[in-house]
C-alpha cells in the first residue's frame, strides 16, 4: 500500500491516517504530479489551476494557483470562460517544465489545450515564472468531431513528444509534437488511439454517449500503457467513472486490451472502479517515483457528500505485465491538507 513506503507501517501509519481524518483531505479533480528535488508537486483542475507541494506525497501544502488571471487560450477558444482551467498535465523537457491545460465550454467541444513553461516548480525560487505559450491544439464545433481537452504528453524511445487528448465525441486522439513540445509537428501526424461507440446520426455538436476521456500514457518494460476513463464523472451517486487500460509496443498503437481488442474499436480492460464508499474513480495519471510505480486519481467520498478526494495507489504488475491496483488502498491512503 502506498502509505507503507511513503511514511512507514504500524503505529506511524495509523497515526497519520487519524491526522488525515482530523485535518481534512486534499480535494482535487483530475490530479497530476511531478517531483523536483525532494518535493512533490500536485496540480488539479480549478481556478487558474490549483497546486500543492509535499515532501512525502501525503501531507500537502496549498500553493495557490498557476494563472493569476486568464490563460491566453481562454478568451480565444472558450467564450464565457468561468475561470476554471481543466485537466493539467506536467512534463519536463529540454531543461524546462511544461504545464499543459485545457479551457472549454462544458459539454461542448468549444475547447483548446494550451501550454505554459517554467524553469522550476518551486514557487519560492527566484527563477519561478510561468510563461504562457498559448494554444497547442483547438477544437471548433462544426469543424471537428473531437474535443481538445484532457491532454497528456509522452516521450517515445526516440525522444519525440506525442500528445494524447480527448473527451467523448470521436474519442482519444494522438498528435506528434514539434521539438519544443508546444505545437503539432509539421507535417502533422494524427491518429485515433481509443474510442467508444458513437451511434450514427448523433449531432456533431453533441458528445453523445461515447463515454471516454482523460488519456494517460505510461511507459514500462518496452510497453506503452494507455489508461483512459470510461463512464460519467461529476454525477455524485450516479457517477460511473472508472479506469481501463490497453497497451502497445509503439506509441502510435494499436493499443490492445487483455483480450486483444483494439481500444480504437472499443477495447479496454478494467483497472479499478468505485465501491460503496468511493465513487467516480478516474482521470488518473501514473508515475515512477524512487523506483515505485504509483497511480494518482480522484475519487468521490460517499460519506462526505461525494466530495472529490486525492488518491495515490501503489501500481503493481501481474505475471503477464498488466497493471494492478488494490481497491483497499482507497481507504488506506488519505491525504492531509496542511
C-alpha positions as CSV (number, residue, x, y, z in Angstrom):
1,X,0.0,0.0,0.0
2,X,1.2,3.5,-0.7
3,X,1.3,4.6,2.9
4,X,3.8,1.9,3.8
5,X,6.5,3.1,1.6
6,X,5.8,6.8,2.0
7,X,5.6,7.0,5.8
8,X,6.2,3.5,7.2
9,X,3.9,1.0,8.6
10,X,2.4,0.3,12.0
11,X,1.8,2.9,14.6
12,X,3.1,5.8,12.5
13,X,0.8,4.9,9.6
14,X,-2.2,4.7,11.8
15,X,-1.4,8.0,13.4
16,X,-1.1,9.7,10.1
17,X,-4.4,8.3,8.9
18,X,-6.0,9.6,12.1
19,X,-4.4,13.0,11.5
20,X,-5.8,13.0,7.9
21,X,-9.3,12.4,9.1
22,X,-9.0,15.3,11.5
23,X,-7.1,17.8,9.3
24,X,-9.1,17.2,6.1
25,X,-8.1,15.5,2.9
26,X,-6.9,17.3,-0.3
27,X,-9.9,17.9,-2.6
28,X,-8.8,17.8,-6.2
29,X,-10.1,16.9,-9.6
30,X,-8.0,15.4,-12.5
31,X,-4.7,15.3,-10.5
32,X,-1.2,15.1,-12.0
33,X,2.1,15.1,-10.2
34,X,5.8,15.8,-10.6
35,X,8.8,15.6,-8.4
36,X,11.6,18.2,-8.3
37,X,14.4,17.5,-5.9
38,X,12.9,16.2,-2.7
39,X,9.5,17.9,-3.3
40,X,6.4,16.6,-5.0
41,X,4.0,19.0,-6.7
42,X,0.4,18.2,-7.4
43,X,-1.7,20.1,-10.0
44,X,-5.5,20.0,-10.3
45,X,-8.5,21.4,-12.3
46,X,-9.6,24.6,-10.6
47,X,-9.5,28.3,-10.7
48,X,-6.3,29.1,-12.5
49,X,-5.0,25.5,-11.9
50,X,-4.6,24.9,-8.2
51,X,-1.5,23.3,-6.9
52,X,0.1,21.8,-3.8
53,X,3.6,20.7,-2.6
54,X,4.6,17.8,-0.3
55,X,7.8,16.1,0.9
56,X,6.1,12.7,1.4
57,X,3.2,12.5,-1.0
58,X,0.8,12.5,2.0
59,X,1.0,15.9,3.7
60,X,0.2,18.6,1.2
61,X,0.6,22.4,1.4
62,X,-1.6,24.6,-0.7
63,X,0.5,26.8,-3.0
64,X,-2.2,28.9,-4.7
65,X,-2.8,28.9,-8.5
66,X,-0.7,28.9,-11.6
67,X,-2.6,31.6,-13.5
68,X,-3.4,34.8,-11.6
69,X,-5.7,35.8,-14.5
70,X,-6.9,34.1,-17.6
71,X,-4.6,32.0,-19.7
72,X,-4.1,33.2,-23.3
73,X,-6.1,30.4,-24.7
74,X,-9.2,31.1,-22.7
75,X,-10.6,34.2,-24.5
76,X,-9.8,32.9,-27.9
77,X,-11.2,29.4,-27.6
78,X,-13.9,29.4,-24.9
79,X,-16.1,32.4,-24.8
80,X,-17.8,32.6,-21.4
81,X,-14.8,31.1,-19.7
82,X,-15.6,30.8,-15.9
83,X,-12.0,30.9,-14.5
84,X,-11.8,27.1,-14.1
85,X,-8.9,25.7,-16.0
86,X,-9.2,22.0,-16.6
87,X,-7.1,18.9,-16.7
88,X,-3.5,19.9,-16.3
89,X,-0.5,17.7,-17.4
90,X,3.0,18.4,-16.2
91,X,6.1,17.4,-18.1
92,X,9.9,18.1,-18.1
93,X,11.6,18.6,-21.4
94,X,14.8,20.2,-22.6
95,X,15.5,21.8,-19.3
96,X,12.1,23.3,-18.7
97,X,8.8,22.3,-17.1
98,X,5.7,22.4,-19.4
99,X,2.3,22.6,-17.9
100,X,-0.5,21.8,-20.3
101,X,-4.0,22.9,-19.5
102,X,-7.5,22.9,-21.1
103,X,-10.2,25.5,-21.4
104,X,-13.6,24.6,-22.6
105,X,-17.3,25.4,-22.6
106,X,-18.7,22.5,-20.5
107,X,-20.4,19.8,-22.6
108,X,-19.3,21.3,-25.9
109,X,-16.2,20.9,-28.0
110,X,-15.5,24.6,-28.0
111,X,-12.2,23.8,-26.4
112,X,-8.4,24.3,-26.5
113,X,-5.3,22.9,-25.0
114,X,-2.6,25.4,-24.1
115,X,0.8,25.2,-22.5
116,X,2.9,27.4,-20.1
117,X,6.6,26.9,-19.3
118,X,8.8,27.4,-16.3
119,X,12.4,26.8,-15.3
120,X,11.4,25.5,-11.9
121,X,8.3,24.2,-10.0
122,X,9.4,25.8,-6.7
123,X,7.2,28.9,-6.2
124,X,9.8,30.3,-3.7
125,X,12.7,30.2,-6.3
126,X,13.8,33.4,-7.8
127,X,13.6,31.7,-11.2
128,X,9.9,30.8,-10.8
129,X,7.9,32.3,-13.6
130,X,5.3,30.7,-15.8
131,X,5.4,31.9,-19.4
132,X,2.3,31.1,-21.4
133,X,3.0,29.8,-24.9
134,X,-0.7,29.8,-26.0
135,X,-2.7,27.2,-27.8
136,X,-1.3,23.8,-28.9
137,X,-4.5,22.4,-30.4
138,X,-8.0,23.7,-30.6
139,X,-11.4,22.0,-31.4
140,X,-14.1,24.0,-33.2
141,X,-17.8,23.0,-33.3
142,X,-19.0,22.3,-36.8
143,X,-15.4,21.6,-38.0
144,X,-14.2,18.9,-35.6
145,X,-15.8,15.8,-34.1
146,X,-13.2,15.6,-31.4
147,X,-12.7,17.6,-28.2
148,X,-9.4,19.4,-27.3
149,X,-9.2,18.7,-23.6
150,X,-7.6,16.3,-21.2
151,X,-4.1,16.2,-22.6
152,X,-1.1,14.0,-21.7
153,X,2.3,14.1,-23.4
154,X,4.5,11.0,-23.6
155,X,8.1,10.8,-24.9
156,X,8.8,7.9,-27.2
157,X,12.1,6.0,-27.4
158,X,13.5,8.4,-29.9
159,X,12.8,11.5,-27.7
160,X,9.8,12.7,-29.7
161,X,6.8,14.1,-27.8
162,X,3.3,12.9,-28.5
163,X,0.2,14.4,-27.1
164,X,-2.8,12.2,-26.3
165,X,-6.1,14.0,-25.6
166,X,-9.9,13.9,-26.0
167,X,-13.2,13.6,-24.3
168,X,-16.4,12.0,-25.8
169,X,-17.0,12.8,-29.5
170,X,-14.6,10.8,-31.6
171,X,-12.5,9.6,-28.7
172,X,-8.9,9.8,-27.9
173,X,-6.5,11.4,-30.4
174,X,-2.8,11.4,-30.7
175,X,-0.7,14.1,-32.3
176,X,3.0,14.3,-32.8
177,X,4.6,17.4,-31.3
178,X,7.4,19.7,-32.5
179,X,10.8,19.7,-30.8
180,X,9.7,22.2,-28.2
181,X,6.5,20.3,-27.4
182,X,4.5,23.4,-27.8
183,X,2.8,22.9,-31.2
184,X,2.0,20.0,-33.6
185,X,5.0,18.9,-35.6
186,X,4.9,19.6,-39.4
187,X,3.8,17.8,-41.4
188,X,1.2,16.9,-38.9
189,X,0.7,13.3,-37.8
190,X,-2.6,12.5,-36.1
191,X,-4.4,9.2,-35.2
192,X,-7.3,7.9,-33.1
193,X,-5.9,5.5,-30.4
194,X,-9.1,4.9,-28.3
195,X,-12.8,5.4,-28.8
196,X,-16.2,4.1,-27.8
197,X,-19.2,3.6,-29.9
198,X,-20.8,6.8,-31.3
199,X,-24.1,6.0,-32.8
200,X,-24.9,7.1,-36.3
201,X,-26.7,10.4,-36.7
202,X,-25.6,11.9,-33.3
203,X,-25.3,15.6,-34.0
204,X,-21.8,16.9,-34.4
205,X,-22.3,19.4,-31.6
206,X,-23.1,16.6,-29.1
207,X,-20.7,14.4,-27.3
208,X,-23.2,11.6,-27.5
209,X,-22.9,8.5,-25.3
210,X,-19.3,7.7,-26.2
211,X,-18.1,8.0,-22.6
212,X,-14.3,8.1,-22.8
213,X,-11.8,10.7,-21.8
214,X,-8.6,11.5,-19.8
215,X,-5.9,9.5,-21.5
216,X,-2.6,8.9,-19.8
217,X,0.3,7.0,-21.5
218,X,2.8,5.3,-19.2
219,X,6.0,3.6,-20.4
220,X,7.1,0.4,-18.7
221,X,9.3,-2.5,-19.8
222,X,9.1,-1.8,-23.5
223,X,5.3,-1.2,-23.5
224,X,3.2,1.9,-23.8
225,X,0.2,1.6,-21.5
226,X,-2.8,3.7,-22.4
227,X,-5.1,4.5,-19.4
228,X,-8.5,6.1,-20.1
229,X,-11.6,6.8,-18.0
230,X,-14.9,5.4,-19.1
231,X,-18.3,6.4,-17.8
232,X,-19.6,9.6,-16.3
233,X,-17.9,11.7,-13.7
234,X,-19.4,14.6,-11.7
235,X,-22.7,12.9,-11.1
236,X,-22.5,12.2,-7.4
237,X,-24.1,8.8,-6.6
238,X,-24.9,8.3,-10.3
239,X,-21.3,8.6,-11.3
240,X,-20.0,5.6,-13.3
241,X,-16.4,6.7,-13.9
242,X,-13.7,4.0,-13.9
243,X,-10.3,3.3,-15.3
244,X,-9.4,0.9,-18.2
245,X,-6.2,0.1,-20.0
246,X,-4.6,-1.2,-23.1
247,X,-1.0,-1.5,-24.3
248,X,1.1,-1.2,-27.4
249,X,4.8,-1.7,-28.4
250,X,4.5,1.6,-30.4
251,X,3.4,4.9,-29.1
252,X,1.0,5.2,-32.1
253,X,-0.7,2.0,-31.3
254,X,-2.7,-0.1,-31.8
255,X,-3.4,-0.3,-28.1
256,X,-4.9,-3.7,-27.3
257,X,-6.6,-4.9,-24.1
258,X,-6.1,-8.2,-22.4
259,X,-8.4,-9.9,-24.9
260,X,-6.6,-8.4,-27.8
261,X,-9.3,-5.9,-28.7
262,X,-8.1,-2.6,-30.1
263,X,-9.0,0.4,-27.9
264,X,-9.8,2.4,-31.0
265,X,-12.6,-0.1,-31.6
266,X,-14.0,0.0,-28.0
267,X,-11.4,-2.2,-26.2
268,X,-10.3,-1.6,-22.7
269,X,-9.5,-3.8,-19.6
270,X,-10.7,-2.8,-16.2
271,X,-8.0,-1.5,-13.8
272,X,-10.1,0.0,-11.0
273,X,-13.7,1.1,-10.3
274,X,-15.6,2.6,-7.4
275,X,-17.3,0.9,-4.5
276,X,-19.9,1.9,-1.9
277,X,-17.5,4.2,-0.1
278,X,-15.8,5.7,-3.2
279,X,-17.4,6.7,-6.5
280,X,-16.2,8.2,-9.8
281,X,-12.7,6.8,-9.7
282,X,-10.8,8.2,-12.6
283,X,-8.9,10.8,-14.6
284,X,-5.7,9.0,-13.5
285,X,-2.1,9.7,-14.0
286,X,0.8,7.3,-13.4
287,X,4.5,7.7,-12.4
288,X,7.6,6.0,-11.2
289,X,9.0,7.8,-8.1
290,X,12.1,6.4,-6.5
291,X,11.6,3.0,-8.1
292,X,8.0,2.8,-7.1
293,X,5.1,2.9,-9.6
294,X,2.0,4.8,-8.5
295,X,-1.4,5.7,-9.9
296,X,-2.8,9.1,-9.0
297,X,-6.5,9.8,-9.4
298,X,-9.5,11.4,-7.8
299,X,-12.5,9.6,-6.1
300,X,-15.7,10.9,-4.6
301,X,-16.2,10.0,-1.0
302,X,-19.8,8.9,-0.4
303,X,-19.9,9.9,3.3
304,X,-18.6,13.4,2.5
305,X,-21.4,14.3,0.1
306,X,-19.4,13.0,-2.8
307,X,-16.6,15.5,-2.4
308,X,-13.7,14.6,-4.7
309,X,-10.5,13.5,-2.9
310,X,-6.9,12.8,-3.9
311,X,-5.9,9.1,-4.1
312,X,-2.4,7.8,-4.6
313,X,-2.3,4.0,-5.1
314,X,0.6,1.5,-5.5
315,X,0.6,0.2,-9.0
316,X,1.9,-3.4,-9.3
317,X,2.3,-5.7,-12.3
318,X,0.9,-9.2,-12.8
319,X,2.7,-12.1,-14.4
320,X,1.6,-11.0,-17.9
321,X,2.8,-7.4,-17.4
322,X,-0.6,-5.8,-16.7
323,X,-1.0,-3.0,-14.1
324,X,-2.8,-4.0,-10.9
325,X,-4.0,-1.7,-8.1
326,X,-5.7,-2.7,-4.9
327,X,-9.1,-1.1,-4.2
328,X,-8.3,-1.3,-0.5
329,X,-5.8,1.5,-1.0
330,X,-8.8,3.8,-1.5
331,X,-9.3,3.7,2.3
332,X,-5.6,3.2,3.2
333,X,-4.4,6.4,1.5
334,X,-5.8,9.6,3.0
335,X,-4.1,12.8,2.2
336,X,-3.6,15.6,4.7
337,X,-4.0,19.3,3.7
338,X,-1.9,21.5,5.9
